[in-house]
Every structure is written in structure tokens, then in C-alpha cells.
Amino acid sequence: MKILLKGGLIINEGKQIQQDILVENERISKIAASIQDASATEINVEGKFILPGAIDDQVHFREPGLTHKATIYTESRAAVAGGITSFMEMPNTVPNTLTQELLDDKYAIAAQKSAANYSFFMGASNDNLDEVLKTNPKDVCGVKVFMGSSTGNMLVDAPQTLNNIFSQVPMLIATHCEDEATIQRNTKLAKEKYGENVPIELHPEIRSEEACYLSSSMAVDLAKKYNTRLHILHISTAKELTLFRNDIPLEEKRITAEACVHHLWFSKEDYAKKGTFIKWNPAVKQASDRDAIWKAVLDNRIDVIATDHAPHTIEEKQNTYFNAPSGGPLVQHALLALLEKSKEGIISIERVVEKTAHAPAILFEIKERGFIREGYFADLVVVNPNKAEEVTKSNIMYKCGWSPFEGTTFSHSIEKTFVNGNIVFEDGKIVSDKTGKRLLFNR
């Protein structure tokens, strides 16, 4: 089936231009000022924005093993409802993704169930380097190293183990950087003062700036020592920003960084109202950290914006500080949140597209996605800039049924999402699913 999008304002590669787009056989076949094709289904998108589908380089979709929280099926549907057409999922599922066989199992599930395009990180542990080295860089996004506490055997902080990983793994290594010894020391001090009733407001002091910087700087030092391709996830402090460069093009960087929507939206002041529902690792910290992260996004020390979508049930989150798990659902509302910041003048809509679509495609060397170009896959998002959308329980698509944005009214709405040329989301409903494809990489 051919689809002709007429009259939309295309936001792409730093420009805004009103043009038609012809979609055919999963791809963008033509972009021009005026296209006529009687054999195509015509859709009038005048007054709407057309963006390349967002690429989220960090999600936790919980399958296998934690499917009471989420599944690839449910969360990929929420992702496309939010304009995210491709995702990269983390290995701390149950069992942890520490063998090629377990990695293949996740791809098999996604091939049957995912509405969005997908890739899965191979997990590194203290003793699986042989398995990690079998990973194919052409169809796996990267290797994930938890240099901070994680599920099962995935905490990797022994110096020799890290040296082995950084010196031998040839493909992109993505890291969660928090120093575990610092966190444990801060936890002990908090318990001495408060016992088990530590207030949530102390979360950014327990998982502190020092914990983040010690670990991030170690990762950067290792990457420089071995010329490793390093990508540090969810930067949460101003201090860490000194580790990153903005004086070379993204294509030439060996060390890159990610910011997450929650670290750009919330600050320590929000714990009073949101409590454990905004408990993430790394922690949401000071407003000054948030402002510094925004500055680094805009000056290109931080290269991409992602979600770290990590759902838990309401019952799990409504718990005391130590018993409430860290993480929250974000894929359905991340793009809307960034468009809101665009309307506020904090970031241009062109930079939103750059940080959520173009830069992830460049950074991970994704094949034929991330841009609105002839010949590329038709992963497209139609945004209505004049239709507000309130986040309510009735329109949340996450399996967990809640959002940290509940009660927020965004000034934009996602009208349609295309994945590989198929309309998968339209007017508030999933109209097609299981349309995602495995991401491939030009490596």
C-alpha cells in the first residue's frame, strides 16, 4: 500500500520545510513540494509536524522474567503511541542476558510481538567475557556494563574485570555509572540517622554526585586508555559534564553521553509531591544539575536524549524508601515532554529531533533510520501542535498503569505514528502492531 502525506511541516536535519512524503513498500520513496499519485492513499497533514520516529537507546521492557511489570508487547505499543519507533532494551531481565542464547531468545520474542523496531544489549558480568566477545556488532546495538548496583550478577566493578572488558570488546560499550562503595557508605550513614525510615528526599545524597563522578570518570579513563567506544547513560550531575567534549563532530567521538527525560524535567524539589514515583538510579538531583544537563544537551557535550523507561507496579512503588524499586515508565510521554520544553523556548524543535532521532542513529550507526530521507525506512511521527493532551489513567498504555506525568497537560499530541511504512498508532489508538523490525548497524 502507498500512503501520501500531503502538506505537513517536515522537521528534519535542522530545517522546517512544508513538503509531501510518499511512502511505499515500507520506505520513503519520494519527498517533494508537491506529489500527485492517484494510486496512493492520501492523508492531509496540513498544520501538523512530521518528525522522524524517535530512537530510544535505553529502555527496560521487563521480558522475560518480570512480565508482571511490563512486556515487549505492551511497552512497544506505548512507545509508538509516544512517537518512539525504535528502542534498545537492557539486559537486566530475568534471567540476565548474559549468553548469546538468552540474547537470541529476546530477539525471538520481539520478532513476534514488537510494534516498534528493536535491538537488545548484550550484558556483561564478572565472568562472561567469552560470551560477550561473540556478539555481532552488525545486528546488536552494544554491550551493557553496570558499573553500579544491578540485578543478579551484573554489577561489574572489579578493576581487572573492567580492564578486560574495555580492552577486548571491539563494539560500543554502554555503562551505568555509580560507585557502589560510595552508595553503600552513604546508605549506612542514612540508616544510622533514620533507621529504615529514610526519607525519599535523601535519595540524591545516597546515590550522590560523588558516586556518579567516581564511576563515570573511571569509565572515561578506561576508554581513553584502550580507545574503547564508550557511551555513558543517564548523566545526572553537573560535575560529570566536564568529562565530555563538544569540539568534534559526533561521528568522530569515541566517548559519548546520554541524558534522560526525567533528569531534564524533575529536580529534588519534586520529591515532596511525587515521592518514590520519581525514584530513579541515578537519582534526580538538584535543579542546578538539571539546568547544567540542559546546557550540555544544547552545546553537544551530551549527544542523545532517552528515557530509561523502567516500569514497576503501583504497589511496588508505593513503598518505603528502601523497599520501593527505582525506575518509572516514560516512553509514551517523553517526546511530548520535550516538545513542551520546545514550546517554552528551552530547546528548539529541530534540536529535539536531532537528540531523539538523528543523533542516536549516528551514534549507534543505525542503518537507514533516524532521518526523513528518500530510501530510508518510513518511521514517521505526525504531531498536532494545536491539540493538547492530558495524561490520565484512562489514556496510559503502560502495563503498570501509571505515569510520573499523570495530571500534566501537554500542548502537543501524537496524531499518527508510522513504523516501516505502516500506520501503527492513530487518533489515540493502536491500529496495527507486531510491525517492528530488528535494527541493523553500519559497522
N, C-alpha and C positions, 0 to 999 in steps of 0.2 A: 504494500500500500504506500502511495505517495501522499505526503502532507505538505501543504504550502502555508507557511506562516506569513501573513501579509501585514506590513506596516508597523512592525514592532521597533522599538528603540533598542538596538543591539549594544550591550555594554561589553567590550572585548578589546583586549590588548591596548588599554589606556585610552580608548576612544568611545564616544557615543555617536552612533550613526543609525538613521532610520533606513532599514533595508528589509527586503523579503528573504526568506530562507526556504529552500526546497529540500525536504527530507525524503530519502528514497533508499530502500534496502539497507536500513539501519544507520545510514550515514547522511551527512550534509552533502548534497550533490551540487547545490548552487546557492550563491549569495549574491544578490544584485539589487539595484534600486527598484526595479520592477520586474517581476517574474510572472509570466502567464503560462498556465499548464492546465488544460481542461481535464486531464486525467487524474489530477491531484485533488485530495480533499482540502478545501481552503478553510483556513481559520483566521479570522480577523483579530489581530492583536494590537491594533492602534491604541496608543495611550499606555501601553504596557512595556515593561522592560523585558528583554530577553538576555539571560545570562548563561554562560557555560555552567553545567552542573558542578556543584561543589564537590571537592575530593577531600574526604576526612581521613587524615593519616593516623588517627588514634581513636579506636572505639573498643569497647568490651561488650560483645553481644551475648556472652554467657553460655554459649553452647559449644561443646557438650558440658554436662555435669551440673550446671547451675540454672537450669531452664525454668525453675520457679520464678526467677527474676526476669528473664528475657530469653528470646530465641533469635536465631538468624532471620527467621521468617518475620517475626513481629517487629524487630528493630529495623530491619531493612525497609519495611513498609513505612515506619515512622521517619526514616531517613529521607526517602523520596518525597514524602509529604512536606519535608522541610527543605527540599531543593538540593539535598545531598545525593548525588547519583553514583558515587563510588566511595568505598570505605576500605580501610586497612585495620584488621582486627588483631587483638593482642593474645599472647599465648597462655595467660594465666587462667585458663579454663580448667575443668577437672575431667580427666587428668590433664596436667600441664602439657603443652605442645612441645615436647622435648625429643621426639623422634620423627623421622620422615613419615612413618606410617600414621602417626597421630595427626601430623600436618595434612597428609592426604585425606584423612577422614573428614577434616573440616572443609576442605575444598569440595568433597563429595556432597556434604550437606548443603553447602551454598549453591552448588550447581542445580540442586533440586528445589531450593526454597527461597533464594535471594531475589528480591525485587531490584536491588541495586548491584552495580558491579563490585567486585570483591577481590581482596587479597588478604593473606594471613601471614603474620610474622612467625618465623621460627624462633622458639625460645631457647635461650642459653641458660645453663645451670652450672653447678660446680664440677660436673663430671660428664658432660655430653658433647665435648668439643668435636669428637669424630662425627657425630650425627649432624652438628651444625655445619661442618665443612662439606657435607653432601648437598646442601641447599642450592637450588638452581636460581641464580640471580635474574634469569630471564622471565621467570613466572612466579617469583616470590618477592615481596616488597622489601624485606630486610630481616635482620636478626635483632631480637629484643633482649636487652640486658637490664635486669632490675638491680641497680646499684643502691637499693633501699629495700625495705621490707616488702615481701610479696607472698603469694600463695605457694605452699608446698616447698619445693627445693629450689625456688627461683631467685632467692637472694644470693647475689654474687658480689662479694666484697673482699675476698681473699686476694691480696696483691698478685700472687703468681698466676692465679686463675685469670684475673683480668688482663695481665700481660700476655698470657697465651691467646686469649680471645682477640685482643686488639692487634696482636702481631700476626695472627694467622688467618683471620676471617677477611676475605677479599671484598665482600659486599657491604652495603650500608648497615651500620650498627646503630640502633635507636636505643637510647638509655633513659631510664627513670633514675634521677639523681637526687638521693637524700642519704646522708651519712647515718647509718644505723646506730653507731655508738653514741653519736650526739643525741639522737632521738631517745635512746634508752636512758641516757643521763638526765635529759630534761624531763622525761616521764617520771623517773624516780624522785626528782625534786618536787614535781607537782603532786605526786602521791603523798609525799611526806607532809605537804601542807594541807591537802584537801581529801586525802584518802581516796576512795573510789568515786567521790562526787566532784571530780574535776570539771569546772565549767567549760563549755564549748569555746568560750572566748579565748581560752589558753591554747587552743589548737595551733595557731601560728607561732606561739612561743615554744611549744613542744617540738613541732616539726618546723624548726626555725630557719631564719636566713642563714645562719652558720651551717646548719645541716645541709642545706641546699648547695651553698657555695663550696663547701669542702668536697662534696661528691662531684659536682659539675666541673670544678677546676681540675680534679683528678682525671676525669674523663677527657677533658681537653688536653691535659698534659700527655696522657697516653696516646691520644690521637695524633698529636704533633710528633711524638717520639717515633711512632710506627707509620705515619702518613695514612692513618685509618680514615675511612669515610664515616664520620660521626654525625649523628643527628640527635640533639638533646631535646627531649619532650617537655612540655608544660612548664616553661620558665615562670617562676612565681615571685622573684625578688629583683630589686633594682641592682643589687650587688653583682648578680650573675651576668648582667648585661655587659660588663667590662670584658667578658670572655669572647665576645663575638665581633666580627668585622662587618663593615659596610662599604669598604673601599674597593671591593672587587665584585664582578657580576656573580649572580647566584650559580651560573653554570660552572664557575671556576672554584667555588667554595668546597673545601674538604670538611669543614665543620659548620653545621647549620643548626638552627634553633626554631622551636615552635612555641607559640603562645596559645592558650586555650580561652574559650569564650568566658568561662566563669572567672578567670583571673583578670579579664578585661571589663567585667560588668560589676562584680561584687567586691566588697572590701570588708575589713574586720568589723566595721560598724554594723554590717548586715547580720552578724551572728545573733544579735539581740532579738531580731524578728524571725529569722529563718532557722536558727539553731542548727541541729545536726543535718538538716536538709541541704546545707551548703558545706558540709564536711567533706573535703576532698584531700587527697595526697598528691602533690604538695598542697599545703594549706592556702586558702585565700588569706592574704596578709594585709598590710597597711594600704590605705588609699594612696600613699606616696609610691608604693610598689606598683600598684595598678597604673598610676599615671606614667611611671617610668617605662612600664611594659608597652603602653600605648605609644610612647615616643619612639621606642625601639622598633615597634612594628612599622611606624611611619618612616623611619630613617634606614630601614632594612638590616638592622642588626638581628632582628627576628624575621624569619623568612616566611613562615606559614602560620595560619590560624586554624585550629582544630577544636574538637570537643572534649576528648577523653570521656565520651559517653560511657557511663558505668552504672547501670540501674541496680537498685536494690528495692525490695518491697517496702511499702509504707511501714509495716510492722517492724521490719529490721531497722529502719531509720529512726523510728520513734523510740529511741532507747537512750540510755545514759551514754556519756561521752565515750567511755572505753568499749561499750558494747554496740554502739552504732557503727556500722561499716562506713568506710569512706567511698565517695562516688555518687554520681547522680546522672539522670537522663537528660540529654541535651540535643540530640540530632534533629529533632523536629522543629526546634526553635532557634538554633544557632544562627542561621543565615538571617532570620527576621531580626534577631538581636543586633547583628552587625549593621543591617540596613537602618535600624533605628539610630545607631550611632552615626551613620552617614547623614541621616536627616538632621541630627543635632550638630553636624559640622565637625565632628571629631575625626572622621575618615571619609574620603571620597568614595563614591560607589565604584569607581574604577579600581581603587586600591582594595576594596572588599573583594572584587572579582580576582584581582591579582593574588591576594593572600589565600583565598579559598579554592581557587581553580588553577590559575596559571602556575603559581609557584610550586604547589605540590606536584604538578605534572613535570615541571623542570627538575625539581629536587630529587624525585624518585625515578626520573627518566621514563615516565609512563608513555606507552605507545598510543598515539593518535587520540588522545583525550585531553581535556583541560582547556581547550580553546574552541572558539567558534570559527572553524576553518573548513573550506571545501575539502572533502575526502576524509575528514575526521568523523568519528562516531557521533551521532546526534544525541548527545547528553545535554539537554537544554532545560532551562527553567524560565517559565513565564511568570513575572511578578507584577501584581497590580499595586501601583504606588498610591492609589487613592481609596483602597478598601482596607479599613482597619480590622484587626483580628485580636480578640481577647483570648488568652489561654485559660481554658476551663477544663474541668474534669470530663466534660462531655465531648470535647474535641481532642483530647490527648490520646495518642495512638500507642504509646509505650505499654508494654505488658504490665509494668509495675503500676501504671495508672496515676502517676503524679509527676509534677514538674516543679523545679525551683522557680519557674517563671509564672506559676499559677497566679491569676489576678492581674497580670501585666497585659496591657493593650498595646500591641504593635501597630504602627501606622501603615505597614505594608502587609500584603498577604501573598502566599504562593498560590497561583491560579492553576498552573499546569506544570507537570514535570515529565520530561521525555527521557527514557533510558534506552539507548541503542535504537532510537527512532520510534519507539513505542510510547504512547501516552500511558503512563502508569498511575498518575495522580491528576485529578481534575475536579475543581469546584468542591474541595473538601473531602473527596472520597478516592480510595484506591480503585482504579478501574481495570487494572491489569497488574499481574505480579509474576514472579519467577522469571523475570526478563533479564536479570543481571548476567554478566559475563566475567570470566576470570581476567583480571588485569594482566597485561603483558608489558615488559620493560625493555627499553633500548639499551641493553648493557652487553 
